[in-house]
Amino acid sequence: MNARKFLYIPSGLVPVDKLIKLTSRKILLPFYHTISDEPLPHVNHLYTIRNTKQFISDIDFFCSHFEPISLSELFEVVIRQKPLKKPVFHLTFDDGLKGVYSIIAPILEKKSIPATFFLNTQFIDNKELFYRYKIALIISCLECNYEKHNNKLPEIPGVIASNRSSLKQALLQLKYDDLIIIDSFSKNLGLDFDEYLRTEQPYLKSDEVNDLIHRGFTIGSHSVDHPHFKEISLNDQKAQVMNSFTFLMQKFNIETKYFSFPFSDEGVRIEFFDWLYDTENCRLSFGTSGLKDDFNKRHLHRIPVESNAGIAEKIIKSEYLYFVLKSFLNKNEIQRT
């Protein structure tokens, strides 16, 4: 059990308002991917999918202790040091999945809550499928037909997968550069990712993105096709950002730049951040390390609400308690080189 999960147990005993006062952390940045009342084969096995009822409960909790603000207002608070009268929160959603349009946006509009949607530009209009979503589809298929396919599955280099469980874990370890292996599995299983994109259409369409912009939501970049930045070169990191920003400008006339790291910002060097802010003029960027500080105030860390199936109150409280614990060890700031 990691420290956050351990702190989840006593978190219900401490009022959130006292934790906010104790830590002086008045900005809350929860983030999600999607919301669904039905299983999503391309997401199952990757993270917990929260349903509509859970999401509304989450929102009600946030609003009971924090005031919702827009991303432009968050910029004013963080960069221009606009004083806060009360704690605030801003919601963000990664990957640009269709639930953003069909489920999430209507709920947020009804409650007058602004939000930001970070998009992988290569996936808009269902042109391609994120490699991790391909893996999830493969695992879903194997769970139903493992014995049928077991004798004709390609090997994973350096991995001995002796049963269904070990094969699943091996598949989940595959990376951005392992598309040949991933596509080999899909071929042997008879999975057609293009057909899945056509029939299920898991991503936002261009007209839906335009409508979200028209309705007042903010759109930002989540890279072109979702690599883990610590696994690609500095030049590739820059290309992922530049190309995605260019696409958003040309396709949707988005000039104000915001960026959330795919996966995480782990291992990303200061040189990249300097380029992101100084050359690309990115206003704010976002990681996924919870209540943490970083070397530059433009880079903010969010709390992944999908980290477990628990209620938002305990997830947020455990994050605050974790911050308190780390404070004694002076470990609440990300170290970069």
C-alpha positions as a Markdown table, in Angstrom:
| # | Residue | x | y | z |
|---|---|---|---|---|
| 1 | Met | 0.0 | 0.0 | 0.0 |
| 2 | Asn | 1.5 | 3.4 | -1.0 |
| 3 | Ala | 1.4 | 6.4 | 1.3 |
| 4 | Arg | -1.6 | 8.0 | -0.5 |
| 5 | Lys | -3.7 | 4.9 | -0.2 |
| 6 | Phe | -2.6 | 4.5 | 3.5 |
| 7 | Leu | -3.8 | 8.1 | 4.2 |
| 8 | Tyr | -7.1 | 7.4 | 2.4 |
| 9 | Ile | -8.2 | 5.4 | 5.5 |
| 10 | Pro | -8.0 | 8.2 | 8.1 |
| 11 | Ser | -8.8 | 11.0 | 5.7 |
| 12 | Gly | -12.5 | 11.0 | 6.7 |
| 13 | Leu | -11.6 | 12.2 | 10.2 |
| 14 | Val | -10.2 | 15.6 | 9.1 |
| 15 | Pro | -12.4 | 18.4 | 7.7 |
| 16 | Val | -11.2 | 19.6 | 4.3 |
| 17 | Asp | -11.4 | 23.2 | 5.4 |
| 18 | Lys | -8.8 | 22.6 | 8.1 |
| 19 | Leu | -6.5 | 20.9 | 5.7 |
| 20 | Ile | -6.7 | 23.8 | 3.3 |
| 21 | Lys | -5.9 | 26.2 | 6.1 |
| 22 | Leu | -3.1 | 24.0 | 7.5 |
| 23 | Thr | -1.4 | 23.6 | 4.1 |
| 24 | Ser | -2.3 | 27.0 | 2.6 |
| 25 | Arg | -3.1 | 25.2 | -0.7 |
| 26 | Lys | -6.0 | 27.1 | -2.0 |
| 27 | Ile | -5.9 | 26.0 | -5.6 |
| 28 | Leu | -7.3 | 22.5 | -6.4 |
| 29 | Leu | -6.8 | 21.0 | -9.8 |
| 30 | Pro | -8.7 | 17.7 | -10.2 |
| 31 | Phe | -8.5 | 16.0 | -13.6 |
| 32 | Tyr | -10.2 | 13.2 | -15.4 |
| 33 | His | -10.3 | 11.5 | -18.8 |
| 34 | Thr | -14.0 | 10.6 | -19.3 |
| 35 | Ile | -17.2 | 9.8 | -17.6 |
| 36 | Ser | -19.4 | 6.8 | -18.6 |
| 37 | Asp | -22.3 | 4.8 | -17.4 |
| 38 | Glu | -21.3 | 1.9 | -19.7 |
| 39 | Pro | -18.1 | -0.1 | -19.9 |
| 40 | Leu | -15.6 | 1.3 | -22.3 |
| 41 | Pro | -13.4 | -1.5 | -23.8 |
| 42 | His | -10.7 | 1.0 | -24.9 |
| 43 | Val | -10.4 | 2.4 | -21.4 |
| 44 | Asn | -11.1 | -0.7 | -19.2 |
| 45 | His | -7.9 | -2.0 | -17.6 |
| 46 | Leu | -6.2 | 1.4 | -17.7 |
| 47 | Tyr | -7.9 | 3.5 | -15.0 |
| 48 | Thr | -11.1 | 3.7 | -13.1 |
| 49 | Ile | -14.1 | 5.0 | -15.1 |
| 50 | Arg | -16.4 | 7.1 | -12.9 |
| 51 | Asn | -20.1 | 7.1 | -13.8 |
| 52 | Thr | -22.5 | 10.1 | -14.0 |
| 53 | Lys | -23.7 | 9.8 | -10.5 |
| 54 | Gln | -20.1 | 9.6 | -9.1 |
| 55 | Phe | -19.1 | 12.6 | -11.2 |
| 56 | Ile | -22.0 | 14.7 | -10.0 |
| 57 | Ser | -21.1 | 13.8 | -6.4 |
| 58 | Asp | -17.5 | 14.8 | -7.1 |
| 59 | Ile | -18.6 | 18.2 | -8.5 |
| 60 | Asp | -20.9 | 18.8 | -5.5 |
| 61 | Phe | -18.0 | 18.1 | -3.1 |
| 62 | Phe | -15.7 | 20.5 | -5.0 |
| 63 | Cys | -18.3 | 23.2 | -5.1 |
| 64 | Ser | -19.0 | 22.9 | -1.4 |
| 65 | His | -15.4 | 23.8 | -0.5 |
| 66 | Phe | -13.9 | 25.6 | -3.5 |
| 67 | Glu | -15.1 | 28.2 | -6.0 |
| 68 | Pro | -14.9 | 27.1 | -9.7 |
| 69 | Ile | -12.8 | 29.4 | -11.9 |
| 70 | Ser | -11.9 | 29.4 | -15.6 |
| 71 | Leu | -8.4 | 28.7 | -16.9 |
| 72 | Ser | -7.9 | 32.4 | -17.7 |
| 73 | Glu | -8.8 | 33.3 | -14.2 |
| 74 | Leu | -6.4 | 30.6 | -12.9 |
| 75 | Phe | -3.7 | 32.3 | -15.0 |
| 76 | Glu | -4.4 | 35.6 | -13.3 |
| 77 | Val | -4.2 | 34.0 | -9.9 |
| 78 | Val | -1.0 | 32.1 | -10.5 |
| 79 | Ile | 1.0 | 34.5 | -12.7 |
| 80 | Arg | -0.4 | 37.9 | -11.8 |
| 81 | Gln | -1.0 | 36.9 | -8.2 |
| 82 | Lys | -4.6 | 37.9 | -8.2 |
| 83 | Pro | -5.7 | 37.6 | -4.5 |
| 84 | Leu | -8.1 | 34.8 | -3.6 |
| 85 | Lys | -11.0 | 35.4 | -1.3 |
| 86 | Lys | -11.7 | 31.7 | -1.0 |
| 87 | Pro | -10.2 | 28.4 | -2.2 |
| 88 | Val | -10.7 | 27.7 | -5.9 |
| 89 | Phe | -10.7 | 24.7 | -8.3 |
| 90 | His | -10.4 | 24.2 | -12.0 |
| 91 | Leu | -11.4 | 21.0 | -13.8 |
| 92 | Thr | -9.4 | 19.5 | -16.7 |
| 93 | Phe | -9.9 | 16.5 | -18.9 |
| 94 | Asp | -7.3 | 14.7 | -21.0 |
| 95 | Asp | -7.4 | 12.8 | -24.3 |
| 96 | Gly | -10.4 | 14.4 | -25.9 |
| 97 | Leu | -12.8 | 11.4 | -25.5 |
| 98 | Lys | -16.4 | 11.8 | -26.8 |
| 99 | Gly | -17.8 | 11.6 | -23.2 |
| 100 | Val | -16.5 | 15.2 | -22.9 |
| 101 | Tyr | -19.2 | 16.3 | -25.3 |
| 102 | Ser | -22.0 | 13.9 | -24.6 |
| 103 | Ile | -21.9 | 13.7 | -20.8 |
| 104 | Ile | -19.4 | 16.0 | -19.1 |
| 105 | Ala | -20.1 | 19.4 | -20.8 |
| 106 | Pro | -23.9 | 19.3 | -20.2 |
| 107 | Ile | -23.4 | 18.5 | -16.5 |
| 108 | Leu | -20.8 | 21.3 | -16.1 |
| 109 | Glu | -23.0 | 23.8 | -18.0 |
| 110 | Lys | -26.0 | 23.0 | -15.8 |
| 111 | Lys | -23.9 | 23.8 | -12.8 |
| 112 | Ser | -22.1 | 26.8 | -14.4 |
| 113 | Ile | -18.6 | 25.2 | -14.0 |
| 114 | Pro | -15.9 | 26.1 | -16.5 |
| 115 | Ala | -13.4 | 23.4 | -17.6 |
| 116 | Thr | -10.5 | 22.8 | -20.0 |
| 117 | Phe | -10.3 | 19.9 | -22.4 |
| 118 | Phe | -6.8 | 18.8 | -23.5 |
| 119 | Leu | -6.7 | 17.1 | -26.9 |
| 120 | Asn | -4.3 | 14.8 | -28.7 |
| 121 | Thr | -4.6 | 16.4 | -32.2 |
| 122 | Gln | -3.8 | 13.2 | -34.1 |
| 123 | Phe | -6.9 | 11.5 | -32.6 |
| 124 | Ile | -9.5 | 14.2 | -33.3 |
| 125 | Asp | -12.2 | 13.0 | -35.7 |
| 126 | Asn | -11.2 | 9.4 | -34.8 |
| 127 | Lys | -8.3 | 9.4 | -37.2 |
| 128 | Glu | -6.1 | 7.2 | -35.0 |
| 129 | Leu | -6.3 | 5.3 | -31.7 |
| 130 | Phe | -3.9 | 5.9 | -28.7 |
| 131 | Tyr | -1.6 | 2.9 | -28.3 |
| 132 | Arg | -2.7 | 2.4 | -24.7 |
| 133 | Tyr | -6.3 | 2.2 | -25.8 |
| 134 | Lys | -5.3 | -0.4 | -28.4 |
| 135 | Ile | -3.7 | -2.4 | -25.5 |
| 136 | Ala | -6.9 | -2.1 | -23.5 |
| 137 | Leu | -8.9 | -3.5 | -26.4 |
| 138 | Ile | -6.5 | -6.4 | -26.8 |
| 139 | Ile | -6.8 | -7.3 | -23.1 |
| 140 | Ser | -10.6 | -7.0 | -23.3 |
| 141 | Cys | -10.6 | -9.4 | -26.2 |
| 142 | Leu | -8.2 | -11.9 | -24.5 |
| 143 | Glu | -10.3 | -12.0 | -21.4 |
| 144 | Cys | -13.2 | -13.3 | -23.5 |
| 145 | Asn | -11.2 | -15.6 | -25.8 |
| 146 | Tyr | -7.9 | -16.4 | -24.2 |
| 147 | Glu | -7.9 | -20.1 | -24.7 |
| 148 | Lys | -9.0 | -19.7 | -28.3 |
| 149 | His | -6.2 | -17.3 | -29.2 |
| 150 | Asn | -3.4 | -18.6 | -26.8 |
| 151 | Asn | -1.6 | -20.8 | -29.4 |
| 152 | Lys | -1.3 | -18.1 | -32.0 |
| 153 | Leu | -0.3 | -15.0 | -30.1 |
| 154 | Pro | 3.0 | -13.4 | -31.0 |
| 155 | Glu | 5.7 | -13.3 | -28.3 |
| 156 | Ile | 6.7 | -10.2 | -26.4 |
| 157 | Pro | 10.5 | -9.8 | -26.6 |
| 158 | Gly | 12.1 | -10.5 | -23.3 |
| 159 | Val | 8.9 | -11.5 | -21.6 |
| 160 | Ile | 7.6 | -15.0 | -20.7 |
| 161 | Ala | 3.8 | -14.8 | -20.3 |
| 162 | Ser | 2.8 | -18.1 | -18.9 |
| 163 | Asn | -0.9 | -17.4 | -18.3 |
| 164 | Arg | -3.6 | -14.8 | -18.8 |
| 165 | Ser | -2.6 | -12.6 | -15.9 |
| 166 | Ser | 1.1 | -12.4 | -16.8 |
| 167 | Leu | 0.2 | -11.7 | -20.4 |
| 168 | Lys | -2.0 | -8.9 | -19.4 |
| 169 | Gln | 0.8 | -7.4 | -17.2 |
| 170 | Ala | 3.2 | -7.8 | -20.1 |
| 171 | Leu | 0.9 | -6.0 | -22.5 |
| 172 | Leu | 0.4 | -3.1 | -20.1 |
| 173 | Gln | 4.2 | -2.6 | -20.0 |
| 174 | Leu | 4.3 | -2.0 | -23.8 |
| 175 | Lys | 5.4 | 1.4 | -24.8 |
| 176 | Tyr | 5.0 | 4.1 | -27.5 |
| 177 | Asp | 7.7 | 2.4 | -29.6 |
| 178 | Asp | 6.1 | -1.0 | -29.4 |
| 179 | Leu | 3.3 | -0.5 | -32.0 |
| 180 | Ile | 4.6 | -3.3 | -34.1 |
| 181 | Ile | 4.0 | -5.8 | -31.3 |
| 182 | Ile | 0.6 | -4.2 | -30.5 |
| 183 | Asp | -0.5 | -4.4 | -34.1 |
| 184 | Ser | 0.7 | -8.0 | -34.3 |
| 185 | Phe | -1.5 | -8.9 | -31.4 |
| 186 | Ser | -4.5 | -7.2 | -32.9 |
| 187 | Lys | -4.0 | -9.0 | -36.2 |
| 188 | Asn | -3.8 | -12.4 | -34.5 |
| 189 | Leu | -6.9 | -11.6 | -32.5 |
| 190 | Gly | -8.8 | -10.4 | -35.5 |
| 191 | Leu | -9.1 | -6.9 | -34.0 |
| 192 | Asp | -9.6 | -4.1 | -36.5 |
| 193 | Phe | -8.7 | -0.8 | -34.8 |
| 194 | Asp | -9.9 | 1.2 | -37.8 |
| 195 | Glu | -13.3 | -0.5 | -37.6 |
| 196 | Tyr | -13.5 | 0.3 | -33.9 |
| 197 | Leu | -12.8 | 4.0 | -34.7 |
| 198 | Arg | -15.5 | 4.0 | -37.3 |
| 199 | Thr | -18.2 | 2.3 | -35.3 |
| 200 | Glu | -17.5 | 3.4 | -31.8 |
| 201 | Gln | -16.0 | 6.9 | -32.5 |
| 202 | Pro | -14.3 | 7.2 | -29.1 |
| 203 | Tyr | -12.9 | 10.7 | -29.7 |
| 204 | Leu | -14.3 | 14.2 | -30.2 |
| 205 | Lys | -15.2 | 15.3 | -33.7 |
| 206 | Ser | -14.1 | 18.7 | -35.1 |
| 207 | Asp | -17.6 | 20.2 | -35.1 |
| 208 | Glu | -18.0 | 19.1 | -31.4 |
| 209 | Val | -14.7 | 20.8 | -30.5 |
| 210 | Asn | -15.9 | 24.0 | -32.2 |
| 211 | Asp | -19.2 | 23.8 | -30.3 |
| 212 | Leu | -17.4 | 23.4 | -27.0 |
| 213 | Ile | -15.3 | 26.5 | -27.8 |
| 214 | His | -18.4 | 28.4 | -28.7 |
| 215 | Arg | -20.0 | 27.4 | -25.4 |
| 216 | Gly | -17.1 | 28.8 | -23.4 |
| 217 | Phe | -14.9 | 25.8 | -22.6 |
| 218 | Thr | -11.1 | 26.1 | -23.0 |
| 219 | Ile | -9.2 | 23.8 | -25.3 |
| 220 | Gly | -5.5 | 23.0 | -24.8 |
| 221 | Ser | -2.9 | 20.6 | -26.2 |
| 222 | His | -2.1 | 17.2 | -24.9 |
| 223 | Ser | 0.5 | 16.5 | -27.6 |
| 224 | Val | 0.0 | 15.0 | -31.0 |
| 225 | Asp | -0.3 | 11.3 | -30.2 |
| 226 | His | 0.4 | 10.8 | -26.5 |
| 227 | Pro | 3.9 | 9.6 | -26.0 |
| 228 | His | 5.5 | 9.5 | -22.6 |
| 229 | Phe | 7.8 | 12.5 | -22.7 |
| 230 | Lys | 10.6 | 11.0 | -20.7 |
| 231 | Glu | 10.9 | 8.3 | -23.4 |
| 232 | Ile | 11.4 | 10.6 | -26.4 |
| 233 | Ser | 14.2 | 13.1 | -27.3 |
| 234 | Leu | 14.1 | 16.8 | -26.6 |
| 235 | Asn | 13.6 | 17.5 | -30.3 |
| 236 | Asp | 10.6 | 15.0 | -30.4 |
| 237 | Gln | 9.2 | 16.7 | -27.3 |
| 238 | Lys | 9.3 | 20.0 | -29.0 |
| 239 | Ala | 7.8 | 18.6 | -32.2 |
| 240 | Gln | 4.9 | 17.1 | -30.3 |
| 241 | Val | 4.1 | 20.5 | -28.8 |
| 242 | Met | 4.7 | 22.7 | -31.8 |
| 243 | Asn | 2.7 | 20.5 | -34.2 |
| 244 | Ser | -0.2 | 20.2 | -31.8 |
| 245 | Phe | -0.4 | 24.0 | -31.1 |
| 246 | Thr | -0.1 | 24.6 | -34.9 |
| 247 | Phe | -3.0 | 22.2 | -35.5 |
| 248 | Leu | -5.2 | 23.8 | -32.8 |
| 249 | Met | -4.5 | 27.3 | -34.3 |
| 250 | Gln | -5.2 | 26.3 | -37.9 |
| 251 | Lys | -8.2 | 24.1 | -37.2 |
| 252 | Phe | -9.9 | 25.9 | -34.4 |
| 253 | Asn | -8.3 | 29.4 | -34.3 |
| 254 | Ile | -6.9 | 28.8 | -30.8 |
| 255 | Glu | -4.2 | 31.3 | -30.1 |
| 256 | Thr | -3.9 | 31.1 | -26.3 |
| 257 | Lys | -1.6 | 28.1 | -25.5 |
| 258 | Tyr | -2.1 | 25.7 | -22.6 |
| 259 | Phe | -0.4 | 22.2 | -22.4 |
| 260 | Ser | -0.9 | 19.1 | -20.3 |
| 261 | Phe | 1.7 | 16.4 | -20.3 |
| 262 | Pro | 0.6 | 13.0 | -21.6 |
| 263 | Phe | 1.1 | 10.5 | -18.8 |
| 264 | Ser | 3.3 | 12.7 | -16.7 |
| 265 | Asp | 6.1 | 15.2 | -16.8 |
| 266 | Glu | 8.5 | 12.8 | -15.0 |
| 267 | Gly | 12.1 | 13.3 | -16.3 |
| 268 | Val | 11.4 | 16.3 | -18.4 |
| 269 | Arg | 14.3 | 18.8 | -18.2 |
| 270 | Ile | 14.2 | 22.5 | -17.4 |
| 271 | Glu | 15.5 | 23.2 | -21.0 |
| 272 | Phe | 12.2 | 22.0 | -22.4 |
| 273 | Phe | 10.1 | 24.1 | -20.0 |
| 274 | Asp | 12.2 | 27.2 | -20.8 |
| 275 | Trp | 11.5 | 26.6 | -24.5 |
| 276 | Leu | 7.8 | 25.9 | -23.8 |
| 277 | Tyr | 7.3 | 29.3 | -22.1 |
| 278 | Asp | 9.8 | 31.5 | -23.8 |
| 279 | Thr | 9.7 | 30.3 | -27.4 |
| 280 | Glu | 6.2 | 28.7 | -27.7 |
| 281 | Asn | 4.6 | 31.3 | -25.3 |
| 282 | Cys | 2.6 | 28.7 | -23.5 |
| 283 | Arg | 0.7 | 30.3 | -20.7 |
| 284 | Leu | 0.5 | 27.4 | -18.3 |
| 285 | Ser | 1.4 | 23.7 | -18.3 |
| 286 | Phe | 0.1 | 20.8 | -16.2 |
| 287 | Gly | 1.6 | 17.6 | -14.7 |
| 288 | Thr | -0.1 | 14.9 | -12.6 |
| 289 | Ser | 1.8 | 14.9 | -9.3 |
| 290 | Gly | -1.0 | 16.2 | -7.0 |
| 291 | Leu | -0.3 | 19.0 | -4.5 |
| 292 | Lys | 3.3 | 19.6 | -5.5 |
| 293 | Asp | 5.3 | 22.7 | -6.4 |
| 294 | Asp | 7.7 | 22.9 | -9.3 |
| 295 | Phe | 10.7 | 25.1 | -10.3 |
| 296 | Asn | 8.4 | 27.4 | -12.4 |
| 297 | Lys | 5.1 | 28.8 | -11.2 |
| 298 | Arg | 3.7 | 28.3 | -14.7 |
| 299 | His | 3.8 | 24.6 | -14.3 |
| 300 | Leu | 1.0 | 23.3 | -12.1 |
| 301 | His | 0.3 | 19.8 | -10.8 |
| 302 | Arg | -3.1 | 18.1 | -10.9 |
| 303 | Ile | -4.8 | 15.4 | -8.8 |
| 304 | Pro | -5.9 | 12.3 | -10.8 |
| 305 | Val | -9.4 | 11.6 | -9.5 |
| 306 | Glu | -9.5 | 8.3 | -11.4 |
| 307 | Ser | -6.7 | 6.9 | -9.3 |
| 308 | Asn | -9.2 | 4.8 | -7.4 |
| 309 | Ala | -13.0 | 4.2 | -7.2 |
| 310 | Gly | -13.4 | 6.1 | -3.9 |
| 311 | Ile | -15.3 | 9.3 | -3.4 |
| 312 | Ala | -13.7 | 12.5 | -4.3 |
| 313 | Glu | -13.7 | 13.8 | -0.7 |
| 314 | Lys | -11.4 | 11.0 | 0.5 |
| 315 | Ile | -9.2 | 11.2 | -2.6 |
| 316 | Ile | -8.7 | 15.0 | -2.1 |
| 317 | Lys | -8.3 | 14.8 | 1.7 |
| 318 | Ser | -5.7 | 12.0 | 1.4 |
| 319 | Glu | -3.8 | 14.2 | -1.1 |
| 320 | Tyr | -3.8 | 17.0 | 1.4 |
| 321 | Leu | -2.6 | 14.7 | 4.2 |
| 322 | Tyr | 0.1 | 13.4 | 1.9 |
| 323 | Phe | 1.2 | 17.0 | 1.4 |
| 324 | Val | 1.4 | 17.5 | 5.1 |
| 325 | Leu | 3.5 | 14.3 | 5.5 |
| 326 | Lys | 5.9 | 15.3 | 2.8 |
| 327 | Ser | 6.3 | 18.8 | 4.3 |
| 328 | Phe | 8.1 | 17.3 | 7.2 |
| 329 | Leu | 10.6 | 15.8 | 4.8 |
| 330 | Asn | 10.8 | 18.9 | 2.6 |
| 331 | Lys | 9.7 | 16.9 | -0.4 |
| 332 | Asn | 6.8 | 18.9 | -1.8 |
| 333 | Glu | 8.7 | 20.3 | -4.7 |
| 334 | Ile | 9.6 | 18.5 | -7.9 |
| 335 | Gln | 13.4 | 18.5 | -8.5 |
| 336 | Arg | 14.6 | 19.0 | -12.1 |
| 337 | Thr | 17.8 | 19.5 | -13.9 |
